[in-house]
Amino acid sequence: MPISWPKLYHLIQLQMKVGLIGYGNIAKKHQAAIAKIEGCTLDAIYDVVPVAAESTPTFTELKEFLDQDLDIISVCSPNGLHAEHSIQALNSGHHVICEKPFALSSEACAEMIATAEKNEKKIFCTMQNRYSPVSQWLKKIVDEEALGQLNMVNVACYWNRNKNYYKQSDWRGKAEADGGTLFTQFSHYVDSLYWLFGDMKILNAQFQNFDHGDMIEFEDTGIFSFLFHQGGMGSFAYTTSCFEKNFESTMTLIGSKGTIKVAGQYMDSIEYCNVEGLAPTTLLANDNLANIAAVYRNVISNIESNSTVMTTPLDGKAVVKLIEQVYSFR
Ligand SMILES: NC(=O)c1ccc[n+]([C@@H]2O[C@H](COP(=O)([O-])OP(=O)(O)OC[C@H]3O[C@@H](n4cnc5c(N)ncnc54)[C@H](O)[C@@H]3O)[C@@H](O)[C@H]2O)c1
């Protein structure tokens, strides 16, 4: 019996061997996501602290780790090391998936992109929230211009990050290693704005450290306003000082033909939708692990067959540049 092309493709599909740099909180989610993907294996882990990982070789020497036979290296180390680790991984001949934020300066992002080009390797950014059902739903509505003229978009992220959170990892809260609340806590939502509506000009920003004292070397609360290059204005208010626990993350869109508010702890539910001609909809629940697995599937499919990349390195750089613009008001 002749074998079909998809079956043949499946049979000859290359195995993608992944290595992780940094084996903390998010790396464990990468590990679980990789386990969900057929043909993708976690083959090496590097961390400065000796770590135990069932059935995966672990390394505390970077050179030894980089010498392993790997296709993709995922950089899950602290923010301030993303550029350095990505560049080392690219220079040793690997494709790279870099956690958010892509880096802590747009210059560093440019260097990462140039290093990928020089080595003819690819670099990708982890912005898994783009795969959430609410994000996908919003993207379709915005791309189809169902809201008419977009007049205003307001984002509000009200979270809690307490002493325990900052005690867990020594890089958190440090200016050089963490960079700031917009980089670590809220870059997904800056990315949502950029992905949905394109670039913007930051008009002004204000920051306060209300109740984190010397636990953090930057603000716990901020607010900035902006104009979209495509037209329309907006604001972004954020805090990690909510009482006891995370409260919510919301985005409100005001257009000439519709009003939408998405909310929930991670902007993952529709709170209000009144859009001309748009039927009510029910979305699937958000699944962060499935979203990270989708990042890997997208990356693998791009490496194997050059399919469209969901979050390009230029997107990663643009988000860093926007945060830089906001922080230029510090
Ligand atoms: N995509 C997301 O939703 C998401 C969520 C959480 C964190 N992150 C990002 O992931 C990164 C890690 O965050 P985390 O919460 O897992 O932090 P973490 O502190 O739990 O883990 C960081 C790990 O990196 C290791 N490390 C530190 N210095 C290193 C070095 N020089 N070389 C190798 N390893 C080193 C630490 O020992 C630790 O195991 C950060 O950039 C963070 O912004 C992304």
The ligand as an SDF file (V2000), in Angstrom:
LIG
                    3D

 44 48  0  0  0  0  0  0  0  0999 V2000
    6.8750   33.2520   29.9840 N   0  0  0  0  0  0  0  0  0  0  0  0
    6.4380   33.4140   31.2290 C   0  0  0  0  0  0  0  0  0  0  0  0
    5.2370   33.4940   31.4760 O   0  0  0  0  0  0  0  0  0  0  0  0
    7.4270   33.5150   32.3550 C   0  0  0  0  0  0  0  0  0  0  0  0
    7.0000   33.2360   33.6550 C   0  0  0  0  0  0  0  0  0  0  0  0
    7.9540   33.3090   34.6760 C   0  0  0  0  0  0  0  0  0  0  0  0
    9.2590   33.6920   34.4010 C   0  0  0  0  0  0  0  0  0  0  0  0
    9.6040   33.9900   33.1150 N   0  0  0  0  0  0  0  0  0  0  0  0
   10.9820   34.4100   32.8040 C   0  0  0  0  0  0  0  0  0  0  0  0
   11.8130   33.2510   32.9300 O   0  0  0  0  0  0  0  0  0  0  0  0
   13.0850   33.6240   33.4660 C   0  0  0  0  0  0  0  0  0  0  0  0
   13.3690   32.8180   34.7330 C   0  0  0  0  0  0  0  0  0  0  0  0
   12.3700   33.0990   35.6790 O   0  0  0  0  0  0  0  0  0  0  0  0
   12.0650   32.0590   36.8690 P   0  0  0  0  0  0  0  0  0  0  0  0
   10.8450   32.5720   37.5400 O   0  0  0  0  0  0  0  0  0  0  0  0
   12.0880   30.6760   36.3440 O   0  0  0  0  0  0  0  0  0  0  0  0
   13.3260   32.3180   37.8040 O   0  0  0  0  0  0  0  0  0  0  0  0
   13.9950   31.3010   38.8250 P   0  0  0  0  0  0  0  0  0  0  0  0
   14.7980   32.1250   39.7520 O   0  0  0  0  0  0  0  0  0  0  0  0
   12.9650   30.3750   39.3730 O   0  0  0  0  0  0  0  0  0  0  0  0
   14.9760   30.4390   37.9020 O   0  0  0  0  0  0  0  0  0  0  0  0
   16.1530   30.9680   37.3300 C   0  0  0  0  0  0  0  0  0  0  0  0
   17.1860   29.8500   37.2650 C   0  0  0  0  0  0  0  0  0  0  0  0
   18.3340   30.3630   36.5890 O   0  0  0  0  0  0  0  0  0  0  0  0
   19.4860   29.8990   37.2810 C   0  0  0  0  0  0  0  0  0  0  0  0
   20.6130   30.7750   37.0030 N   0  0  0  0  0  0  0  0  0  0  0  0
   20.9720   31.9400   37.5870 C   0  0  0  0  0  0  0  0  0  0  0  0
   22.1170   32.4110   37.0550 N   0  0  0  0  0  0  0  0  0  0  0  0
   22.4700   31.5230   36.0950 C   0  0  0  0  0  0  0  0  0  0  0  0
   23.5750   31.4620   35.2050 C   0  0  0  0  0  0  0  0  0  0  0  0
   24.5300   32.4060   35.1660 N   0  0  0  0  0  0  0  0  0  0  0  0
   23.6450   30.4020   34.3550 N   0  0  0  0  0  0  0  0  0  0  0  0
   22.6850   29.4320   34.3840 C   0  0  0  0  0  0  0  0  0  0  0  0
   21.6200   29.4510   35.2120 N   0  0  0  0  0  0  0  0  0  0  0  0
   21.5220   30.4900   36.0630 C   0  0  0  0  0  0  0  0  0  0  0  0
   19.0840   29.8850   38.7460 C   0  0  0  0  0  0  0  0  0  0  0  0
   19.9320   29.0210   39.5190 O   0  0  0  0  0  0  0  0  0  0  0  0
   17.6430   29.3790   38.6460 C   0  0  0  0  0  0  0  0  0  0  0  0
   17.5850   27.9660   38.7150 O   0  0  0  0  0  0  0  0  0  0  0  0
   13.0130   35.1160   33.7040 C   0  0  0  0  0  0  0  0  0  0  0  0
   13.5750   35.7650   32.6120 O   0  0  0  0  0  0  0  0  0  0  0  0
   11.5350   35.4180   33.7840 C   0  0  0  0  0  0  0  0  0  0  0  0
   11.2190   36.7360   33.3840 O   0  0  0  0  0  0  0  0  0  0  0  0
    8.7240   33.8810   32.1080 C   0  0  0  0  0  0  0  0  0  0  0  0
  1  2  1  0
  2  3  2  0
  2  4  1  0
  4  5  1  0
  4 44  2  0
  5  6  2  0
  6  7  1  0
  7  8  2  0
  8  9  1  0
  8 44  1  0
  9 10  1  0
  9 42  1  0
 10 11  1  0
 11 12  1  0
 11 40  1  0
 12 13  1  0
 13 14  1  0
 14 15  2  0
 14 16  1  0
 14 17  1  0
 17 18  1  0
 18 19  2  0
 18 20  1  0
 18 21  1  0
 21 22  1  0
 22 23  1  0
 23 24  1  0
 23 38  1  0
 24 25  1  0
 25 26  1  0
 25 36  1  0
 26 27  1  0
 26 35  1  0
 27 28  2  0
 28 29  1  0
 29 30  1  0
 29 35  2  0
 30 31  1  0
 30 32  2  0
 32 33  1  0
 33 34  2  0
 34 35  1  0
 36 37  1  0
 36 38  1  0
 38 39  1  0
 40 41  1  0
 40 42  1  0
 42 43  1  0
M  CHG  2   8   1  16  -1
M  END
$$$$
